[in-house]
C-alpha cells in the first residue's frame, strides 16, 4: 500500500454514508458509488488503500477500500459505505468508535466473499 507505513493506525469515530439516493454518483477515485460495496471515505489516505476497520462496540471487523474523500462532519475519522457498516453491525447506531489500520494479507482472505 503506497505511502502508508504498515504500523500506521488511527482510532476514533466512524460513521456511514451512502443512501440509495447517492447510488451511481462518482466518488473521488472516479468509481461509481455503490452503497453495498465495502468502501470508505478518508480525508488523507491514498485512494485505493485497503484498511481493516474494527468496531470497538460490536467487536466485528471489515476490510474496505478507500475510494472517496471525507468525512466532513465533526471529528469523524472515516465514513464507511452502508455495506461496510452492515458488516460491522453499526447501521442502526450511525456512528461508532473504531480502530483502523492497513489491511494485512490474512484480513484480505478472511473478508473474501463466499
Secondary structure by P-SEA (a helix, b strand, c coil): ccccccccccccccccccccccccccccccccccccccccccccccccbbbbbbbccccbbbbbbbcccccccccccccccaaaaaaaccccccccccccccccaaaaaaaccc
